[in-house]
Amino acid sequence: MTTESRQDDLPPEKPGERSPLDNVLGGVEAQYHEWEHQVREANERIDQAAGRPLWQAIAVGLALGGVFLVALLVSPLLFGLFAGTLLVFAVVELVGAMRLGGARLSRTLLSLVSLGILAGAYFYGGDGLFTTLFAGIILIASGRTALMVQPRARTGVARDIQQGWFVLMYLPFMGSAAVALRLSDGGAWWIFAIIIIVVSVDTSAYAVGRSLGRHKLAPTISPGKTWEGFAGASVAGAIAGVATGTWMIDVGPWWGLMIGGIVVVTATLGDLLESFIKREVGVKDMSSVLPGHGGVLDRLDSVLPSLAIGYLLYQFLG
């Protein structure tokens, strides 16, 4: 008997009747949709708590971190180009925020001066850094004074000059210190160690602060920061400092512990400083150039002062 004849002998399925396989597949499909719904709800809760698309932020952060590591470890020139690119973005963001507050500052001039300071650090190390910074201070003051030929630019001169100097001290001076450190013997590992400590501090402060935070650290500047988060950051910074000090930069556990404690302070103050600037000018993020993160400066606020201190510590311990 052929297969076709056997199939013809089978009784037809009744309307609405489902086979056991259909029931299993239907159950799997229903479970999948239920799981998908739960994941979407969980992601929405996470994004709402974080204040930004978290998974997008993680992806962008990993990509940026990968580029940073390649630039850091391949060559000082590549690291200098990478630092210069971030520096220009950060200067443009900060100057744009200050202009919202009425400051008369040139993005172009401050970007060029900042790159000049970075170049001085790259070619001549610490001496070049301080020399070009001094020249930039004079240039910013002279340029703003020259604008006084326009009657409408004769007010707020001292304020604009001071803010221009602040930009130079905050961004190119600190950022160029990292470039000078990269040129030093073993400097790449010092930079890597500082970044590890900063990431540990920031991550722990956020995680502990979100889960256990009750007492505000600086409510008028950054309401989200708590003393509990700072305590968590201190523990993480100490652990990361001891680990990197022992196995990465070879200064020993006690100096590593000291470096970790110092970076906890610099990272926290850097974060609070940027929060203060944003609160003063009334913006949530410096820009939206980094999806899920905001602006470049939003990612460098803790890193810049920590690397600058790292450069000074290297002069003493390296």
DRENSEZA-493583 format. One line per 3 residues: their letters; for each residue y, z, x of N, C-alpha, C, O. Coordinates in steps of 0.05 Angstrom, whole numbers, always signed. Last residue first. Layout:
% DRENSEZA-493583
A = Y:Z:X:Y:Z:X:Y:Z:X:Y:Z:X ~ ...
END
This chain:
% DRENSEZA-493583
GLF = +1153:+793:+1148:+1138:+769:+1155:+1134:+765:+1185:+1121:+746:+1193 ~ +1186:+836:+1138:+1158:+841:+1141:+1142:+817:+1152:+1121:+821:+1163 ~ +1240:+819:+1136:+1234:+845:+1146:+1204:+849:+1153:+1197:+862:+1173
QYL = +1238:+769:+1115:+1253:+773:+1140:+1246:+800:+1153:+1248:+803:+1177 ~ +1212:+780:+1068:+1198:+765:+1089:+1212:+768:+1115:+1199:+771:+1136 ~ +1252:+804:+1038:+1228:+820:+1047:+1213:+806:+1069:+1202:+819:+1087
LYG = +1284:+760:+1029:+1294:+782:+1045:+1271:+800:+1055:+1271:+808:+1078 ~ +1250:+730:+997:+1260:+718:+1022:+1270:+741:+1040:+1264:+741:+1064 ~ +1243:+763:+953:+1220:+757:+970:+1228:+746:+997:+1216:+751:+1017
IAL = +1293:+760:+930:+1285:+786:+943:+1261:+781:+961:+1259:+793:+982 ~ +1287:+708:+912:+1309:+714:+931:+1303:+740:+945:+1307:+743:+969 ~ +1245:+713:+877:+1241:+697:+901:+1263:+703:+922:+1258:+703:+946
SPL = +1270:+745:+838:+1246:+755:+852:+1241:+739:+878:+1233:+751:+898 ~ +1311:+714:+818:+1318:+738:+834:+1294:+749:+849:+1297:+761:+870 ~ +1275:+671:+795:+1297:+667:+815:+1304:+692:+831:+1302:+692:+855
VSD = +1239:+690:+756:+1229:+680:+782:+1251:+680:+803:+1247:+687:+826 ~ +1263:+703:+709:+1250:+725:+724:+1243:+716:+752:+1242:+733:+771 ~ +1286:+653:+695:+1302:+677:+696:+1290:+700:+711:+1304:+714:+726
LRD = +1258:+606:+690:+1265:+614:+717:+1279:+641:+718:+1285:+651:+740 ~ +1252:+594:+637:+1227:+599:+653:+1233:+609:+681:+1215:+618:+694 ~ +1303:+586:+620:+1287:+605:+606:+1261:+612:+621:+1250:+633:+616
LVG = +1318:+543:+651:+1328:+569:+659:+1313:+591:+644:+1310:+614:+655 ~ +1295:+501:+622:+1285:+507:+648:+1293:+535:+657:+1277:+550:+668 ~ +1289:+522:+551:+1301:+508:+574:+1288:+516:+601:+1271:+534:+602
GHG = +1232:+527:+512:+1261:+526:+512:+1272:+510:+536:+1264:+487:+540 ~ +1178:+526:+505:+1189:+545:+524:+1219:+547:+522:+1231:+568:+529 ~ +1161:+486:+471:+1148:+512:+469:+1159:+533:+488:+1151:+557:+486
PLV = +1180:+436:+516:+1169:+443:+489:+1154:+469:+490:+1137:+474:+507 ~ +1236:+437:+551:+1208:+444:+555:+1196:+453:+529:+1202:+475:+519 ~ +1286:+427:+530:+1274:+407:+548:+1245:+412:+553:+1230:+393:+559
SSM = +1321:+453:+498:+1295:+448:+488:+1279:+428:+505:+1262:+414:+495 ~ +1360:+508:+526:+1357:+480:+517:+1329:+477:+505:+1315:+497:+502 ~ +1365:+563:+525:+1385:+548:+540:+1384:+518:+533:+1404:+504:+534
DKV = +1356:+592:+459:+1345:+581:+484:+1367:+565:+498:+1385:+555:+485 ~ +1395:+614:+425:+1368:+626:+427:+1355:+618:+453:+1343:+635:+467 ~ +1465:+631:+435:+1443:+611:+434:+1416:+626:+437:+1415:+647:+449
GVE = +1515:+659:+443:+1504:+654:+417:+1483:+633:+415:+1482:+618:+396 ~ +1539:+676:+489:+1547:+649:+480:+1534:+642:+453:+1541:+621:+441 ~ +1515:+727:+493:+1545:+724:+495:+1554:+697:+484:+1575:+696:+471
RKI = +1461:+716:+492:+1473:+732:+470:+1503:+728:+470:+1516:+727:+448 ~ +1455:+689:+540:+1450:+675:+515:+1462:+690:+491:+1472:+677:+473 ~ +1468:+731:+576:+1484:+706:+575:+1480:+692:+549:+1500:+683:+537
FSE = +1427:+768:+564:+1455:+775:+560:+1473:+750:+558:+1491:+749:+541 ~ +1383:+739:+580:+1385:+747:+552:+1414:+754:+546:+1424:+748:+524 ~ +1392:+737:+635:+1393:+713:+619:+1396:+718:+590:+1410:+704:+575
LLD = +1387:+792:+646:+1412:+778:+652:+1414:+752:+636:+1435:+746:+624 ~ +1335:+804:+632:+1356:+816:+617:+1383:+801:+621:+1399:+799:+603 ~ +1308:+774:+672:+1304:+768:+644:+1326:+779:+627:+1336:+765:+609
GLT = +1326:+801:+718:+1332:+773:+714:+1329:+764:+686:+1345:+749:+675 ~ +1305:+852:+709:+1334:+849:+709:+1342:+819:+705:+1361:+813:+692 ~ +1250:+840:+713:+1261:+851:+688:+1291:+847:+686:+1302:+839:+666
ATV = +1247:+820:+765:+1239:+803:+743:+1251:+813:+716:+1260:+798:+700 ~ +1264:+865:+795:+1279:+840:+795:+1272:+822:+772:+1290:+809:+761 ~ +1224:+904:+780:+1253:+909:+775:+1268:+883:+774:+1284:+878:+756
VVI = +1177:+879:+798:+1179:+889:+770:+1209:+892:+762:+1217:+884:+741 ~ +1189:+873:+852:+1189:+849:+835:+1189:+857:+805:+1201:+843:+789 ~ +1183:+926:+869:+1209:+913:+871:+1210:+889:+853:+1231:+884:+839
GGI = +1128:+934:+860:+1148:+950:+846:+1175:+938:+846:+1190:+938:+826 ~ +1106:+896:+896:+1101:+894:+868:+1121:+910:+851:+1131:+900:+831 ~ +1124:+917:+945:+1133:+891:+936:+1130:+888:+906:+1147:+878:+892
MLG = +1094:+965:+945:+1123:+966:+945:+1135:+940:+935:+1154:+939:+920 ~ +1042:+945:+947:+1050:+961:+924:+1080:+963:+922:+1092:+961:+900 ~ +1045:+920:+997:+1040:+904:+973:+1048:+919:+948:+1060:+907:+929
WWP = +1050:+964:+1029:+1073:+946:+1027:+1070:+928:+1003:+1089:+921:+990 ~ +997:+983:+1018:+1021:+1000:+1012:+1046:+983:+1010:+1062:+987:+992 ~ +961:+942:+1033:+963:+951:+1005:+988:+967:+999:+999:+964:+977
GVD = +986:+889:+1077:+972:+914:+1071:+977:+924:+1043:+997:+915:+1030 ~ +1004:+841:+1087:+1023:+862:+1094:+1010:+890:+1088:+1022:+910:+1094 ~ +981:+789:+1076:+972:+806:+1099:+994:+826:+1107:+1000:+828:+1131
IMW = +985:+755:+1035:+1007:+754:+1054:+1003:+774:+1077:+1020:+776:+1095 ~ +932:+760:+1011:+946:+735:+1012:+968:+734:+1033:+969:+715:+1049 ~ +907:+810:+1009:+890:+786:+1013:+905:+760:+1015:+893:+739:+1021
TGT = +947:+850:+1004:+923:+854:+1020:+909:+828:+1028:+902:+824:+1051 ~ +986:+830:+971:+994:+841:+997:+970:+844:+1015:+973:+842:+1040 ~ +956:+817:+926:+968:+795:+942:+977:+805:+969:+975:+791:+989
AVG = +940:+870:+910:+921:+848:+914:+932:+826:+932:+920:+818:+951 ~ +988:+898:+905:+968:+907:+923:+948:+885:+930:+941:+881:+953 ~ +1013:+866:+865:+1025:+870:+891:+1005:+879:+912:+1005:+868:+934
AIA = +979:+871:+821:+982:+844:+833:+995:+847:+861:+988:+832:+879 ~ +985:+926:+812:+959:+915:+818:+961:+888:+832:+948:+883:+852 ~ +1041:+929:+802:+1029:+945:+823:+1002:+933:+831:+996:+930:+855
GAV = +1046:+896:+757:+1059:+889:+782:+1048:+904:+806:+1045:+892:+827 ~ +1016:+925:+719:+1007:+899:+727:+1020:+890:+754:+1007:+878:+771 ~ +1049:+971:+716:+1020:+973:+724:+1010:+946:+734:+997:+945:+755
SAG = +1096:+948:+698:+1096:+963:+723:+1067:+965:+734:+1062:+963:+758 ~ +1083:+926:+649:+1091:+908:+670:+1089:+922:+698:+1082:+910:+718 ~ +1074:+974:+621:+1052:+955:+625:+1058:+936:+648:+1040:+930:+664
AFG = +1127:+993:+622:+1106:+1008:+635:+1081:+991:+640:+1069:+992:+662 ~ +1152:+954:+592:+1160:+957:+620:+1139:+973:+635:+1133:+967:+659 ~ +1128:+963:+543:+1124:+937:+557:+1131:+939:+586:+1117:+927:+603
EWT = +1150:+1013:+533:+1121:+1010:+536:+1114:+984:+550:+1096:+984:+566 ~ +1204:+1000:+529:+1195:+1016:+552:+1165:+1015:+555:+1155:+1017:+578 ~ +1213:+931:+508:+1209:+960:+503:+1201:+974:+529:+1193:+961:+549
KGP = +1248:+876:+481:+1237:+889:+505:+1236:+920:+500:+1254:+932:+488 ~ +1274:+854:+437:+1245:+852:+439:+1232:+868:+462:+1208:+872:+462 ~ +1329:+857:+443:+1316:+876:+425:+1285:+875:+427:+1272:+895:+420
SIT = +1369:+853:+493:+1344:+840:+486:+1327:+859:+469:+1311:+875:+480 ~ +1419:+881:+486:+1416:+856:+502:+1392:+840:+494:+1394:+816:+489 ~ +1414:+926:+456:+1438:+909:+452:+1437:+883:+467:+1452:+865:+461
PAL = +1366:+950:+473:+1368:+938:+446:+1392:+920:+442:+1391:+901:+426 ~ +1329:+955:+521:+1357:+948:+521:+1364:+934:+495:+1367:+910:+494 ~ +1280:+980:+504:+1290:+982:+532:+1320:+977:+533:+1334:+992:+546
KHR = +1258:+1017:+448:+1273:+994:+459:+1283:+1000:+487:+1294:+1021:+493 ~ +1194:+1039:+435:+1220:+1048:+444:+1235:+1025:+459:+1224:+1014:+478 ~ +1147:+1012:+421:+1162:+1027:+400:+1190:+1034:+409:+1208:+1035:+392
GLS = +1093:+970:+435:+1121:+976:+439:+1134:+990:+415:+1132:+981:+393 ~ +1041:+954:+432:+1046:+983:+433:+1076:+990:+433:+1083:+1013:+430 ~ +1040:+897:+427:+1019:+914:+415:+1026:+943:+412:+1018:+956:+393
RGV = +1085:+877:+452:+1079:+868:+425:+1059:+887:+411:+1061:+891:+387 ~ +1082:+903:+502:+1105:+907:+485:+1100:+899:+456:+1108:+913:+438 ~ +1035:+882:+523:+1037:+911:+517:+1060:+917:+498:+1058:+933:+480
AYA = +1051:+827:+527:+1027:+836:+513:+1028:+865:+505:+1023:+872:+482 ~ +1099:+828:+558:+1098:+816:+531:+1075:+827:+515:+1078:+836:+492 ~ +1083:+853:+604:+1106:+864:+589:+1105:+853:+561:+1110:+868:+542
STD = +1043:+818:+622:+1036:+845:+613:+1058:+858:+597:+1053:+872:+578 ~ +1073:+772:+633:+1051:+771:+614:+1044:+799:+603:+1041:+803:+579 ~ +1109:+790:+673:+1119:+778:+647:+1097:+779:+626:+1103:+787:+603
VSV = +1073:+808:+714:+1093:+826:+702:+1102:+815:+674:+1102:+831:+655 ~ +1044:+762:+726:+1030:+786:+717:+1049:+805:+703:+1043:+816:+682 ~ +1086:+729:+743:+1071:+721:+719:+1055:+745:+708:+1054:+749:+684
VII = +1103:+758:+788:+1121:+754:+766:+1106:+747:+741:+1112:+757:+719 ~ +1057:+756:+821:+1066:+782:+812:+1085:+778:+787:+1082:+793:+768 ~ +1054:+700:+830:+1032:+714:+817:+1041:+741:+806:+1033:+749:+783
IIA = +1103:+692:+856:+1099:+680:+830:+1076:+694:+815:+1078:+699:+791 ~ +1092:+720:+904:+1114:+729:+886:+1110:+718:+858:+1114:+733:+839 ~ +1050:+688:+925:+1046:+716:+918:+1067:+727:+899:+1060:+741:+880
FIW = +1077:+639:+933:+1054:+640:+915:+1049:+669:+906:+1044:+674:+882 ~ +1113:+655:+972:+1123:+646:+947:+1101:+647:+926:+1106:+656:+903 ~ +1077:+669:+1013:+1095:+689:+1002:+1105:+681:+975:+1106:+697:+956
WAG = +1054:+620:+1022:+1037:+641:+1011:+1054:+664:+1000:+1046:+677:+981 ~ +1097:+593:+1044:+1085:+583:+1020:+1068:+604:+1006:+1069:+607:+982 ~ +1108:+619:+1093:+1126:+623:+1070:+1114:+614:+1043:+1120:+625:+1022
GDS = +1081:+614:+1140:+1068:+629:+1119:+1085:+632:+1094:+1077:+647:+1076 ~ +1142:+606:+1170:+1114:+607:+1176:+1100:+625:+1155:+1106:+649:+1153 ~ +1190:+575:+1125:+1182:+596:+1144:+1152:+595:+1148:+1137:+585:+1131
LRL = +1201:+541:+1085:+1202:+530:+1112:+1192:+550:+1133:+1186:+542:+1155 ~ +1202:+574:+1040:+1180:+555:+1043:+1178:+543:+1071:+1157:+536:+1081 ~ +1250:+600:+1047:+1225:+615:+1051:+1202:+596:+1055:+1184:+602:+1071
AVA = +1285:+560:+1033:+1286:+570:+1061:+1260:+586:+1067:+1250:+584:+1089 ~ +1271:+557:+979:+1267:+533:+997:+1267:+542:+1026:+1250:+534:+1042 ~ +1288:+607:+961:+1259:+600:+960:+1253:+576:+978:+1232:+575:+990
ASG = +1342:+602:+968:+1328:+622:+984:+1298:+616:+984:+1284:+621:+1004 ~ +1355:+566:+929:+1353:+556:+956:+1340:+576:+975:+1329:+568:+996 ~ +1356:+600:+885:+1336:+579:+886:+1333:+568:+914:+1311:+562:+923
MFP = +1400:+633:+897:+1373:+645:+895:+1352:+623:+897:+1331:+628:+910 ~ +1441:+593:+901:+1436:+612:+922:+1408:+624:+921:+1394:+624:+941 ~ +1438:+563:+852:+1431:+551:+878:+1426:+570:+900:+1409:+566:+918
LYM = +1444:+611:+812:+1424:+590:+812:+1419:+578:+840:+1397:+582:+851 ~ +1480:+653:+823:+1457:+658:+806:+1435:+636:+810:+1412:+643:+812 ~ +1521:+633:+854:+1506:+656:+864:+1479:+659:+848:+1459:+667:+859
LVF = +1540:+591:+822:+1530:+586:+849:+1513:+609:+859:+1493:+604:+872 ~ +1555:+618:+775:+1535:+598:+774:+1523:+593:+801:+1498:+590:+804 ~ +1596:+650:+796:+1572:+663:+785:+1549:+643:+784:+1526:+649:+791
WGQ = +1635:+612:+807:+1622:+627:+829:+1596:+640:+820:+1576:+641:+835 ~ +1647:+599:+754:+1636:+579:+772:+1622:+591:+796:+1601:+583:+805 ~ +1668:+647:+737:+1644:+637:+725:+1631:+615:+742:+1606:+614:+744
QID = +1714:+649:+769:+1694:+670:+771:+1667:+661:+759:+1646:+666:+771 ~ +1741:+603:+750:+1733:+605:+778:+1711:+626:+782:+1691:+621:+795 ~ +1750:+618:+697:+1734:+594:+703:+1724:+595:+732:+1701:+588:+737
RAV = +1784:+663:+703:+1758:+665:+689:+1740:+642:+697:+1716:+646:+703 ~ +1828:+639:+728:+1813:+660:+742:+1785:+663:+730:+1765:+666:+744 ~ +1845:+604:+686:+1838:+594:+713:+1820:+615:+727:+1799:+607:+737
GTR = +1864:+611:+635:+1836:+617:+640:+1827:+608:+667:+1803:+605:+672 ~ +1910:+555:+632:+1901:+582:+623:+1872:+586:+630:+1856:+567:+631 ~ +1920:+504:+645:+1933:+525:+661:+1926:+553:+652:+1936:+572:+664
ARP = +1904:+459:+619:+1884:+472:+636:+1896:+494:+653:+1884:+502:+673 ~ +1945:+436:+593:+1926:+450:+576:+1905:+464:+592:+1889:+480:+582 ~ +1974:+410:+635:+1985:+434:+622:+1964:+450:+606:+1964:+474:+605
QVM = +1944:+392:+694:+1944:+387:+665:+1953:+412:+651:+1942:+434:+655 ~ +1945:+416:+742:+1965:+395:+738:+1966:+387:+709:+1986:+376:+700 ~ +1901:+448:+745:+1925:+460:+734:+1948:+440:+731:+1969:+446:+719
LAT = +1860:+427:+772:+1862:+419:+744:+1888:+430:+731:+1895:+422:+709 ~ +1861:+452:+821:+1873:+425:+819:+1876:+417:+790:+1894:+400:+784 ~ +1831:+497:+811:+1860:+500:+814:+1874:+473:+811:+1896:+472:+800
RGS = +1780:+475:+810:+1791:+486:+785:+1821:+490:+787:+1835:+486:+768 ~ +1775:+459:+864:+1773:+440:+843:+1785:+450:+817:+1799:+435:+803 ~ +1780:+508:+892:+1800:+487:+896:+1799:+467:+873:+1820:+458:+863
AIL = +1734:+535:+874:+1761:+546:+869:+1783:+525:+872:+1801:+524:+856 ~ +1694:+500:+891:+1697:+506:+863:+1725:+517:+857:+1737:+509:+837 ~ +1703:+501:+947:+1705:+476:+933:+1709:+481:+903:+1725:+468:+890
IIG = +1691:+555:+961:+1718:+544:+965:+1723:+519:+948:+1744:+515:+937 ~ +1638:+555:+947:+1656:+574:+934:+1685:+564:+937:+1700:+565:+918 ~ +1616:+518:+982:+1616:+512:+953:+1635:+530:+938:+1648:+522:+919
AFL = +1623:+544:+1031:+1637:+519:+1026:+1638:+512:+996:+1659:+503:+986 ~ +1586:+586:+1022:+1615:+592:+1026:+1632:+567:+1021:+1653:+568:+1009 ~ +1539:+556:+1018:+1548:+572:+995:+1578:+578:+998:+1593:+576:+978
TTF = +1535:+534:+1068:+1541:+516:+1046:+1549:+531:+1021:+1565:+521:+1005 ~ +1525:+583:+1097:+1548:+565:+1104:+1555:+547:+1080:+1579:+545:+1073 ~ +1479:+603:+1075:+1503:+618:+1072:+1528:+601:+1078:+1549:+604:+1065
LGD = +1442:+561:+1088:+1445:+571:+1060:+1472:+585:+1057:+1487:+579:+1038 ~ +1444:+556:+1143:+1454:+534:+1126:+1459:+543:+1098:+1477:+533:+1085 ~ +1419:+605:+1155:+1447:+599:+1164:+1459:+577:+1147:+1482:+579:+1139
GGY = +1367:+598:+1133:+1385:+618:+1123:+1414:+614:+1131:+1432:+618:+1114 ~ +1358:+527:+1143:+1348:+554:+1137:+1370:+573:+1126:+1388:+564:+1112 ~ +1375:+475:+1151:+1384:+495:+1170:+1376:+524:+1163:+1386:+543:+1176
FYA = +1352:+443:+1112:+1355:+432:+1139:+1362:+454:+1159:+1355:+451:+1183 ~ +1349:+475:+1066:+1326:+460:+1074:+1328:+451:+1104:+1309:+453:+1119 ~ +1400:+497:+1059:+1378:+515:+1064:+1354:+500:+1075:+1339:+510:+1092
GAL = +1429:+450:+1050:+1435:+466:+1073:+1413:+485:+1080:+1406:+489:+1104 ~ +1406:+434:+1002:+1401:+417:+1026:+1408:+433:+1051:+1394:+431:+1072 ~ +1425:+474:+969:+1397:+472:+973:+1390:+455:+998:+1372:+462:+1013
IGL = +1480:+462:+972:+1470:+488:+981:+1440:+487:+987:+1431:+497:+1007 ~ +1478:+411:+948:+1488:+414:+975:+1479:+440:+987:+1471:+441:+1011 ~ +1462:+424:+897:+1444:+408:+913:+1452:+409:+943:+1435:+408:+961
SVL = +1509:+450:+882:+1483:+465:+882:+1463:+450:+899:+1449:+462:+915 ~ +1546:+409:+882:+1550:+432:+901:+1523:+447:+904:+1516:+455:+926 ~ +1525:+379:+840:+1526:+368:+867:+1529:+390:+888:+1516:+389:+909
SLL = +1531:+414:+797:+1504:+404:+804:+1504:+394:+833:+1485:+399:+848 ~ +1586:+422:+796:+1569:+445:+802:+1540:+436:+809:+1527:+449:+825 ~ +1602:+369:+782:+1611:+382:+807:+1592:+405:+815:+1584:+407:+838
TRS = +1576:+362:+732:+1571:+344:+755:+1578:+357:+781:+1562:+357:+800 ~ +1597:+401:+699:+1568:+400:+704:+1562:+384:+729:+1545:+392:+746 ~ +1654:+438:+708:+1643:+411:+710:+1613:+413:+716:+1605:+424:+737
LRA = +1685:+482:+662:+1669:+478:+686:+1656:+450:+685:+1649:+440:+664 ~ +1720:+521:+628:+1725:+493:+638:+1710:+490:+664:+1721:+495:+686 ~ +1693:+560:+574:+1698:+556:+603:+1702:+527:+609:+1690:+509:+597
GGL = +1681:+570:+521:+1708:+562:+528:+1713:+557:+557:+1736:+550:+564 ~ +1628:+579:+508:+1646:+602:+508:+1674:+595:+516:+1691:+614:+519 ~ +1606:+530:+519:+1608:+538:+491:+1626:+562:+487:+1638:+565:+466
RMA = +1606:+532:+574:+1627:+516:+561:+1629:+521:+531:+1650:+518:+519 ~ +1561:+562:+582:+1587:+574:+588:+1609:+558:+575:+1629:+569:+567 ~ +1521:+524:+568:+1524:+549:+553:+1551:+562:+557:+1563:+572:+538
GVL = +1530:+486:+609:+1534:+479:+580:+1537:+503:+563:+1553:+503:+544 ~ +1516:+517:+653:+1544:+508:+650:+1549:+500:+621:+1571:+506:+610 ~ +1461:+522:+643:+1478:+545:+644:+1508:+538:+641:+1522:+552:+626
EVV = +1443:+468:+642:+1439:+486:+619:+1458:+509:+620:+1471:+515:+599 ~ +1457:+450:+693:+1468:+436:+669:+1465:+454:+645:+1484:+456:+628 ~ +1426:+486:+724:+1455:+486:+726:+1468:+473:+701:+1487:+484:+690
AFV = +1374:+470:+709:+1383:+497:+703:+1414:+499:+704:+1426:+512:+687 ~ +1372:+417:+728:+1368:+423:+699:+1379:+450:+692:+1393:+453:+672 ~ +1379:+427:+783:+1399:+411:+768:+1396:+417:+738:+1417:+420:+724
LLT = +1332:+457:+794:+1359:+469:+798:+1380:+454:+782:+1397:+466:+769 ~ +1290:+422:+786:+1293:+445:+768:+1321:+457:+770:+1332:+466:+750 ~ +1302:+388:+830:+1301:+378:+803:+1305:+401:+782:+1321:+398:+764
GAF = +1298:+423:+874:+1323:+410:+868:+1324:+399:+839:+1345:+401:+826 ~ +1243:+436:+872:+1263:+457:+868:+1290:+445:+860:+1304:+455:+843 ~ +1222:+385:+885:+1215:+398:+859:+1236:+420:+852:+1245:+421:+830
LGF = +1244:+378:+935:+1251:+359:+914:+1245:+371:+887:+1260:+368:+868 ~ +1219:+422:+962:+1249:+420:+960:+1258:+401:+938:+1277:+407:+924 ~ +1166:+407:+958:+1175:+431:+945:+1205:+431:+942:+1216:+440:+921
LLP = +1167:+362:+990:+1160:+359:+962:+1169:+384:+946:+1178:+381:+924 ~ +1181:+387:+1039:+1198:+366:+1027:+1192:+363:+998:+1211:+362:+981 ~ +1138:+422:+1051:+1165:+433:+1045:+1183:+412:+1031:+1199:+419:+1014
SVL = +1076:+402:+1018:+1096:+399:+1039:+1122:+412:+1031:+1128:+414:+1008 ~ +1033:+425:+986:+1031:+399:+1000:+1050:+397:+1023:+1042:+392:+1046 ~ +1044:+472:+959:+1024:+472:+980:+1022:+447:+996:+1012:+447:+1018
LAV = +1086:+461:+923:+1088:+484:+941:+1069:+480:+965:+1077:+485:+988 ~ +1068:+417:+893:+1092:+415:+909:+1094:+437:+930:+1102:+432:+953 ~ +1023:+441:+869:+1020:+418:+886:+1044:+415:+904:+1041:+411:+928
LFV = +1047:+483:+840:+1028:+489:+861:+1024:+465:+880:+1023:+469:+904 ~ +1080:+454:+804:+1092:+473:+823:+1073:+478:+846:+1081:+478:+869 ~ +1042:+426:+774:+1061:+411:+790:+1074:+429:+812:+1077:+421:+835
GGL = +1018:+471:+749:+1003:+453:+766:+1020:+437:+785:+1015:+434:+809 ~ +1060:+493:+719:+1048:+508:+741:+1032:+491:+760:+1033:+496:+784 ~ +1067:+451:+682:+1089:+458:+700:+1078:+474:+724:+1086:+469:+747
ALG = +1017:+455:+656:+1025:+430:+669:+1047:+436:+690:+1046:+426:+712 ~ +1019:+507:+635:+998:+500:+654:+1005:+475:+670:+1001:+473:+694 ~ +1064:+502:+601:+1064:+521:+623:+1043:+514:+644:+1049:+516:+668
VAI = +1045:+465:+564:+1068:+458:+581:+1069:+476:+605:+1075:+467:+627 ~ +1003:+496:+541:+998:+470:+554:+1020:+462:+573:+1015:+453:+595 ~ +1031:+541:+521:+1011:+544:+542:+1005:+518:+557:+1003:+518:+581
AQW = +1064:+517:+483:+1076:+530:+506:+1056:+534:+528:+1063:+531:+552 ~ +1025:+500:+448:+1042:+480:+461:+1055:+492:+486:+1057:+479:+507 ~ +1007:+549:+431:+989:+532:+445:+1004:+509:+460:+996:+501:+482
LPR = +1055:+571:+406:+1042:+583:+430:+1025:+564:+445:+1026:+563:+470 ~ +1115:+552:+385:+1088:+543:+384:+1073:+551:+409:+1077:+541:+431 ~ +1151:+616:+376:+1149:+588:+386:+1120:+579:+384:+1102:+596:+383
GAA = +1148:+669:+365:+1174:+656:+361:+1174:+628:+370:+1196:+616:+372 ~ +1103:+700:+365:+1113:+691:+391:+1141:+679:+389:+1156:+678:+408 ~ +1094:+706:+310:+1098:+730:+327:+1111:+722:+353:+1128:+737:+364
QDI = +1087:+653:+295:+1108:+668:+283:+1115:+693:+300:+1138:+700:+304 ~ +1042:+639:+325:+1067:+625:+330:+1091:+641:+319:+1112:+642:+331 ~ +1004:+674:+301:+1011:+676:+330:+1037:+663:+336:+1054:+675:+350
REN = +1004:+655:+248:+1012:+682:+254:+1020:+686:+283:+1039:+700:+289 ~ +985:+603:+258:+1012:+606:+246:+1022:+635:+251:+1046:+639:+256 ~ +935:+614:+279:+955:+601:+296:+983:+604:+285:+1002:+608:+300
AER = +911:+636:+233:+914:+652:+257:+935:+640:+275:+952:+655:+286 ~ +912:+592:+199:+927:+616:+191:+931:+633:+216:+953:+644:+219 ~ +877:+558:+228:+905:+550:+223:+922:+574:+215:+945:+577:+225
VQH = +830:+588:+226:+843:+582:+252:+872:+575:+248:+889:+583:+263 ~ +819:+587:+171:+824:+613:+185:+838:+608:+211:+856:+624:+219 ~ +810:+532:+163:+832:+546:+149:+839:+572:+163:+863:+579:+166
EWE = +765:+525:+195:+789:+511:+202:+813:+524:+189:+834:+527:+201 ~ +728:+557:+166:+735:+564:+194:+761:+551:+202:+778:+563:+215 ~ +727:+527:+119:+735:+555:+118:+744:+564:+146:+764:+577:+149
HYQ = +706:+479:+138:+733:+479:+127:+744:+508:+125:+768:+512:+129 ~ +655:+497:+155:+674:+486:+174:+703:+487:+164:+721:+494:+178 ~ +632:+513:+107:+637:+533:+128:+657:+523:+148:+674:+539:+158
AEV = +628:+464:+82:+645:+485:+70:+652:+506:+91:+674:+516:+91 ~ +592:+438:+116:+619:+427:+113:+638:+448:+102:+661:+451:+110 ~ +547:+471:+110:+559:+468:+136:+588:+458:+134:+606:+468:+147
GGL = +536:+462:+55:+543:+488:+65:+556:+488:+92:+575:+503:+97 ~ +524:+407:+56:+547:+417:+41:+556:+444:+50:+580:+450:+51 ~ +478:+408:+87:+502:+394:+97:+527:+403:+83:+548:+407:+94
VND = +445:+436:+52:+450:+447:+79:+476:+435:+90:+493:+449:+100 ~ +444:+402:+7:+454:+430:+5:+461:+442:+32:+482:+456:+34 ~ +421:+357:+29:+449:+356:+19:+461:+383:+16:+484:+388:+22
LPS = +370:+377:+39:+387:+369:+62:+416:+367:+53:+434:+375:+68 ~ +350:+386:-13:+355:+409:+5:+373:+402:+29:+389:+418:+38 ~ +387:+342:-58:+364:+348:-41:+370:+373:-24:+394:+380:-21
REG = +411:+352:-124:+416:+350:-96:+391:+357:-80:+376:+375:-88 ~ +428:+322:-187:+407:+336:-171:+412:+331:-141:+417:+308:-134 ~ +464:+293:-215:+472:+319:-206:+451:+334:-190:+457:+356:-180
PKE = +413:+258:-250:+441:+261:-244:+449:+290:-237:+441:+308:-251 ~ +349:+258:-216:+365:+264:-240:+395:+266:-232:+401:+274:-210 ~ +318:+206:-180:+333:+231:-180:+349:+234:-205:+361:+215:-215
PPL = +255:+177:-204:+284:+175:-197:+297:+203:-198:+289:+220:-213 ~ +193:+187:-171:+210:+190:-195:+239:+189:-187:+247:+200:-166 ~ +161:+136:-133:+174:+162:-134:+191:+164:-159:+203:+144:-167
DDQ = +143:+83:-131:+127:+102:-148:+140:+129:-151:+133:+144:-169 ~ +176:+59:-95:+180:+52:-123:+166:+71:-142:+174:+76:-165 ~ +156:+79:-48:+182:+89:-56:+187:+82:-86:+200:+98:-100
RSE = +108:+51:-47:+107:+80:-49:+134:+91:-59:+135:+109:-76 ~ +126:-1:-42:+113:+6:-66:+111:+36:-70:+113:+46:-92 ~ +150:+1:+9:+167:-5:-14:+153:+4:-39:+166:+15:-57
TTM = +105:+8:+42:+125:+30:+40:+142:+26:+15:+149:+45:+1 ~ +45:-16:+12:+68:-18:+28:+87:+6:+23:+85:+20:+4 ~ -24:+0:+17:+0:+0:+0:+25:+0:+18:+25:+15:+38
END
